[in-house]
C-alpha cells in the first residue's frame, strides 16, 4: 500500500502554521497522528481529510496540554512555605 505524509508545523519566518504533504517511501510504523505534527496515511484517503484529522488532533492535544499547565500553575500558587522547627 502506498502512503502519503502530512506535516503541520509553525514557521518561524512567517509566524504562521503551515502544512506540507509528501509521498512516503519506506516502512510505516505508525498510521495515527503524532504530537509532533506528522501523520502518515494511505493514498486512498484524501489530503483534505488527512489535514483535518491531524489539525483536529493537534488542537485537542494542545487543549489537553494547556489544562495540564493550568493545573500545575494552580498547584504552585497554592503551595505555601512552612517554617520548620529545628
HELIX and SHEET records of a PDB file:
HELIX    1   1 UNK A   47  UNK A   78  1                                  32    
SHEET    1   A 3 UNK A  16  UNK A  24  0                                        
SHEET    2   A 3 UNK A   3  UNK A  11 -1                                        
SHEET    3   A 3 UNK A  38  UNK A  42 -1                                        
END                                                                             
